[in-house]
Amino acid sequence: MEEEARLILAQAVTSDEQSSLDTAGLGTRMAALFADAGLEEPISEWRGVDAIPAPQRKRQGRPARGSA
């Protein structure tokens, strides 16, 4: 009976943690995903900064579809 109580409590905790991540915002989910990455400082926000596309590299190998 004691083992069953431990199992029920463990499942309840796991369920609560998972449901809180399911309803969390994108930033919270990303932080949880990278929590063990070893970052020493928080990454600053870039609000209001325009995104700059990465330069396109020329592909080597087969030609793209539709080109002859």
Secondary structure by P-SEA (a helix, b strand, c coil): caaaaaaaaaaaaaaaaaaaaaaccaaaaaaaaaccccccccccccccbbbbbccccccccccccccc
